[in-house]
């Protein structure tokens, strides 16, 4: 099997394909089906990583498309669920704009910083941080709770959810900057010129 058509990569491609399905279901008012599709997409993120490690099917393509699929799913989910009158009228819905702005703003900031560092120094050793992974997990849980509120009408837990999402966005964003600085310093010390 090629390094492109591995089982983890196929799962990642399927997750990307579920994004327009999720958006369409939300837009046309099929909240239960949208919740189910989002849960499948969210769970598949953990499954593809597990399979890649277990069967030694990690690939360069996988390390690129997996975070892209995650960011696409979360960005599109936050945007569609922030638009007024898309979800059934429920308290604390839609997602407040400041929550979505913080999530997308952090990702744009990280991508911009990474691109600038790469162009200026050629550094490519960017790695996902622990707090970044925690933040993504909380966002997946948060979107699931938003969809659950749209289905059940029970939304009292959403203000706390929004606060935790934004808090972890800030923490993970700051932590990522320090992590990149540490990785760059480590690479610089390990380079032959400094040996």
BELBELFEN-V36752 format. One line per field, one symbol per residue. ss: DSSP state (H for helix, E for strand, C for the rest). burial: 1 if it has 24 or more other ideal C-beta (glycine too) atoms within 12 Angstrom, else 0. A space follows every 50 residues. Layout:
ss: ???
burial: ???
This chain:
ss: CCCCCCHHHHHHHHHHHHHHHHHHHHHCCCHHHHHHHHHHHHHHHHHHHH HHHHCCCCCHHHHHHHHHHHHHHHHHHHHHCCCCCCCCCCCCCCCCHHHH HHHHHHHHHHHHHHHHHHHHHCCCCCCCCHHHHHHHHHHHHHHHHHHHHH HHCCCCCHHHHHHHHHHHHHHHHHHHHHHHHHHHHHHHHHCHHHC
burial: 00000111111111110110111011000010011011111101110110 11000010101110111011111111111111000110010111110011 01110110010011000000001001011011101111111111111111 100010010011011111100110111011001100000000000
